[in-house]
Amino acid sequence: MTASFVFAIPGDLETKTGGYAYDRRMIAELEGLGWSVTHLQLPASFPDPAPEDLRRAGDLFAALPDGTTVFVDGLAYGVLPELAEREASRLRLAALVHHPLHLETGIAAGRAAELRASEGRALAAAHAIVVTSAATGRDLQRGFGIEGDRITVAPPGTQKSERSSGSAGAPVILSIGSLVERKGHADLVSALATLRDRDWRCRIVGDATRDPGHARKLESLIADRDLADRIEIAGALPDLEEAYGSADIFALATRHEGYGMVFAEAMSHGLPIVGTRAGAVPDVVPPEAGILVEPGDIPALAGGLERMIDDKDRRRRFADGAYAAGSRLPTWAQSARAISQALKEIAA
């Protein structure tokens, strides 16, 4: 008999973020391992669902047959404690945690406390928990008291890539991430504003529709710093190969990452990194691959960028280190096998 599970994911599965890319790829990989995967589309409003969306999610879960294995994306799972507690006795629930919801940047302290309490209750009811990095696993152990043997680490895979050929002129700094506060693009712009006497160009690639207000603020900041001719906001791109291939430096001033897929992809293309010690980033980016600073430290970020822009030999050394580190990162197939084993155990 073919093993099967339901993958419950809020919103449009084709959404251009790292989390949704992870979900899409894991569906394909697990199907390749022989699983029959049914995608259960939850309302798009998670993790801030309206009351009617909570009821809709409850109805969808209630309609599943007893004994069904259900893998639930953390954007929804963390705010469904009542549903998890109610359904855990008849469904086999596995939670996928990209990063704890209460660690999202820009939410009020009261809301963060609500999310922490909600996610803690929901995770306590899960039969298995999958995280996308060892750092997130440590967050769950410290923050919620979850035992390590309940957690499966399945990081995003990194495919081997052609090494970047770089630009022909001034160093091109590539930054990739949705235009939301957590990705720290405003910190990057502020740091680059202090380096206007250097010769560089910057390209920011990311979806502007997730937080249009923040995207507009970012555009205004670039204009106010008189950098519109040097910093391009390229929007979401269907294919990132050209962006990686024509860049010389990868920079992302993120405030938190559950893994940091774009850092891994940049290293696989041999791009030297300037980033932050945020969340799982230090687990992904070793010292030989680039320069990491504390999140929010704009002078330190500017210093890292300055050293990378000014010193071509330094860039080359870090590029070599990044490419070597990228070649050692786990594959999608390895992570899919880890998830497969976790789902088999709870199904049994």
C-alpha positions in Angstrom: 0.0 0.0 0.0 1.3 3.5 -0.9 2.1 5.6 2.2 0.1 8.9 2.2 -0.2 12.1 4.1 -2.0 15.4 3.9 0.1 18.6 3.7 -1.8 21.5 5.2 -0.5 24.8 3.9 -2.1 28.3 4.1 -2.6 30.4 1.0 -1.1 30.0 -2.4 1.5 27.3 -2.7 3.2 29.2 -5.5 3.9 32.2 -3.2 7.5 33.4 -3.8 9.1 33.0 -0.4 11.7 30.6 0.9 9.1 28.8 3.1 6.7 28.1 0.3 9.6 27.1 -2.0 10.6 24.6 0.7 7.0 23.2 0.9 6.8 22.8 -2.9 10.2 21.1 -3.2 9.4 18.7 -0.3 6.2 17.7 -1.9 8.0 16.7 -5.0 10.9 15.0 -3.2 8.5 13.0 -0.9 6.4 11.9 -3.9 9.6 10.7 -5.5 10.2 8.6 -2.4 6.8 6.9 -2.9 4.5 9.0 -0.8 1.1 10.1 -2.0 0.8 13.7 -0.9 -2.6 15.6 -0.8 -2.3 19.4 -0.5 -4.9 20.8 1.9 -5.1 24.6 1.2 -5.9 26.5 4.3 -7.1 30.2 4.2 -4.4 32.7 3.3 -4.8 34.8 6.4 -2.6 32.7 8.6 -0.8 33.4 10.9 -3.4 36.1 11.7 -6.6 34.3 10.8 -10.1 35.9 11.0 -12.6 34.0 13.0 -14.3 32.6 9.9 -10.9 31.3 8.7 -10.3 29.5 12.0 -13.7 27.9 11.6 -12.9 26.9 8.0 -9.6 25.3 9.1 -11.5 23.4 11.8 -14.0 22.1 9.2 -11.3 21.0 6.9 -9.5 19.0 9.6 -12.7 17.6 10.9 -13.5 16.2 7.4 -10.2 14.1 7.4 -10.6 10.4 8.1 -9.4 9.1 11.5 -5.8 8.0 11.4 -4.8 10.5 8.6 -1.2 11.7 8.9 -1.3 15.5 8.6 1.8 17.6 8.1 1.0 21.2 8.9 3.0 24.2 7.9 4.0 26.3 10.9 2.4 29.5 9.6 -0.9 27.9 10.4 0.0 25.3 13.0 1.3 27.7 15.6 -2.0 29.5 15.9 -4.2 26.4 15.9 -3.7 25.1 19.5 -7.4 24.3 20.1 -7.6 22.4 16.8 -4.4 20.5 17.5 -5.5 19.5 21.0 -8.9 18.4 19.7 -7.6 16.5 16.7 -4.5 14.9 18.1 -6.4 11.9 19.5 -7.6 10.8 16.0 -5.1 12.4 13.5 -1.4 11.9 13.4 -0.2 15.5 13.5 3.3 16.6 12.4 4.3 20.3 12.6 6.7 22.0 10.2 8.4 24.9 11.9 10.4 27.3 9.7 10.9 29.6 12.6 8.9 30.3 15.8 6.1 32.8 15.0 6.8 35.0 18.0 10.3 35.8 16.7 8.9 37.6 13.6 10.2 41.2 13.5 7.9 44.1 13.8 5.1 42.6 15.9 4.0 44.1 19.2 5.2 42.6 22.5 1.7 41.6 23.4 1.1 39.8 20.1 4.5 38.1 20.4 3.5 36.8 23.8 0.2 35.5 22.5 2.0 33.7 19.6 4.5 32.2 21.9 1.8 30.8 24.2 -0.3 29.6 21.3 2.6 27.9 19.5 3.7 26.2 22.7 0.3 24.6 23.2 0.1 23.5 19.6 3.5 22.0 19.5 2.8 20.1 22.7 0.0 18.3 20.9 2.1 17.3 17.8 3.2 13.7 17.3 6.3 14.9 15.4 8.0 18.2 14.8 10.1 19.0 11.8 12.4 22.1 11.8 14.4 23.6 8.9 17.6 24.2 11.0 19.3 23.0 14.1 19.1 26.6 15.4 15.3 26.5 15.2 15.4 23.1 17.0 17.4 24.8 19.8 14.9 27.6 19.9 12.1 25.1 20.4 13.9 23.3 23.1 14.8 26.5 25.0 11.6 28.3 24.4 9.0 25.6 24.8 10.8 22.8 26.7 10.4 20.4 23.8 12.6 17.3 24.1 15.2 16.9 21.3 14.1 13.4 20.3 10.8 14.8 19.2 12.5 17.1 16.7 13.6 16.2 13.2 16.0 18.6 11.5 15.4 18.8 7.7 17.1 21.9 6.3 16.4 23.1 2.8 18.5 21.4 0.1 21.1 23.3 -1.9 21.8 22.1 -5.4 25.2 22.4 -6.9 25.4 25.5 -9.1 27.7 27.2 -11.6 30.1 29.6 -9.9 29.2 33.3 -10.4 31.2 35.1 -13.1 30.6 38.4 -11.4 30.2 41.9 -13.0 32.5 43.5 -15.5 32.7 46.8 -13.6 32.0 48.1 -10.2 31.2 45.3 -7.6 27.5 44.4 -7.7 25.9 43.7 -4.3 23.0 41.3 -4.5 20.3 41.1 -1.7 17.4 38.7 -1.9 14.4 38.6 0.4 10.8 39.7 0.5 10.4 43.4 1.1 9.4 43.0 4.8 11.0 44.6 7.9 12.6 41.3 9.1 14.8 41.1 6.0 16.7 44.2 7.0 16.8 45.9 3.6 16.5 49.3 5.2 19.6 48.6 7.3 21.5 47.6 4.1 20.5 50.8 2.4 21.5 52.9 5.4 24.9 51.1 5.5 25.4 51.7 1.8 24.6 55.3 2.2 27.7 55.7 4.3 29.8 54.2 1.5 28.7 56.5 -1.4 32.3 57.4 -2.0 33.0 53.8 -3.1 32.2 52.4 -6.5 29.4 49.8 -6.2 25.9 48.9 -7.4 23.2 47.1 -5.4 20.3 45.0 -6.6 17.5 44.1 -4.1 15.3 41.2 -5.3 12.1 40.4 -3.4 8.4 40.3 -3.4 6.9 43.8 -2.6 3.3 42.6 -2.2 3.7 41.0 1.3 4.0 44.4 3.0 3.4 47.1 0.4 3.7 49.8 3.1 7.2 48.7 4.0 8.1 48.4 0.4 7.1 52.0 -0.2 9.1 53.1 2.8 12.1 51.3 1.4 11.8 53.1 -1.9 11.4 56.5 -0.1 14.6 55.7 2.0 16.6 55.0 -1.2 15.3 58.2 -2.8 16.0 60.3 0.4 19.6 59.0 0.5 20.0 60.0 -3.2 20.8 56.4 -4.1 18.1 55.6 -6.7 20.7 55.5 -9.5 22.8 52.9 -7.5 20.2 50.7 -5.7 17.7 48.9 -7.9 14.6 47.3 -6.4 14.0 44.5 -8.9 10.9 42.9 -7.4 10.3 39.2 -7.4 12.1 37.3 -10.2 11.0 34.0 -11.6 14.6 32.8 -12.0 17.4 33.9 -9.8 20.3 32.3 -11.8 21.1 35.5 -13.7 21.0 37.6 -10.5 23.4 35.2 -8.7 25.6 34.8 -11.8 26.2 38.5 -12.4 26.8 39.5 -8.7 30.1 39.9 -6.8 28.9 40.1 -3.2 25.8 38.8 -1.5 24.4 40.9 1.4 21.4 40.5 3.6 20.9 42.3 6.9 18.2 40.0 8.1 16.9 40.2 11.7 16.0 36.5 11.9 16.2 33.4 9.8 14.9 29.9 10.5 17.5 28.7 8.0 18.5 31.2 5.3 18.0 29.6 1.9 19.3 32.5 0.0 22.6 32.5 2.0 23.0 28.8 1.0 22.2 29.5 -2.6 24.6 32.5 -2.7 27.4 30.3 -1.4 26.7 27.6 -3.9 27.3 30.2 -6.6 30.6 31.2 -4.9 29.5 34.6 -3.7 31.2 36.1 -0.6 28.7 36.9 2.1 28.1 40.0 4.2 25.2 39.2 6.6 24.1 39.1 10.2 24.4 36.6 13.0 20.6 36.2 13.1 18.9 32.9 13.9 20.4 30.0 11.9 22.6 32.2 9.6 25.8 31.4 11.5 25.0 27.6 11.2 24.8 28.1 7.4 27.6 30.6 6.7 31.0 29.6 8.1 33.7 32.2 8.9 35.6 31.4 5.7 32.5 32.3 3.6 32.1 35.9 4.6 31.5 38.5 7.3 28.7 38.3 9.8 27.7 41.2 12.2 25.1 41.6 14.8 21.5 42.3 13.5 20.7 46.0 13.4 24.4 47.2 13.8 24.5 49.4 10.7 28.1 50.7 11.3 29.4 47.1 11.6 27.4 46.2 8.5 28.9 49.2 6.6 32.4 48.1 7.8 31.9 44.6 6.4 30.6 45.9 3.1 33.5 48.4 2.9 36.1 45.7 3.4 34.5 43.5 0.8 34.1 46.3 -1.8 37.6 47.7 -1.3 39.7 44.5 -1.2 39.4 42.4 -4.3 41.7 39.7 -2.9 39.6 39.5 0.2 36.5 39.0 -1.9 38.2 36.2 -3.8 39.3 34.4 -0.6 35.8 34.6 0.8 34.3 33.6 -2.6 36.5 30.5 -2.5 35.5 29.7 1.0 31.8 30.2 0.2 31.9 28.0 -2.8 33.6 25.2 -0.9 31.1 25.5 2.0 28.2 25.6 -0.4 29.3 22.3 -1.9 29.1 20.6 1.5 25.5 21.7 2.3 22.8 19.0 2.5 20.7 18.1 -0.5 16.9 18.1 -0.8 16.9 14.3 -1.1 18.7 14.0 2.2 16.2 16.2 4.0 13.3 14.6 2.4 14.5 11.2 3.7 14.6 12.6 7.2 11.0 13.9 6.9 9.9 10.6 5.4 11.2 8.7 8.4 9.5 11.0 10.9 6.2 10.7 9.1 6.5 6.9 8.9 7.1 6.7 12.6 4.0 8.6 13.6 1.9 6.8 10.9 2.9 3.5 12.5 
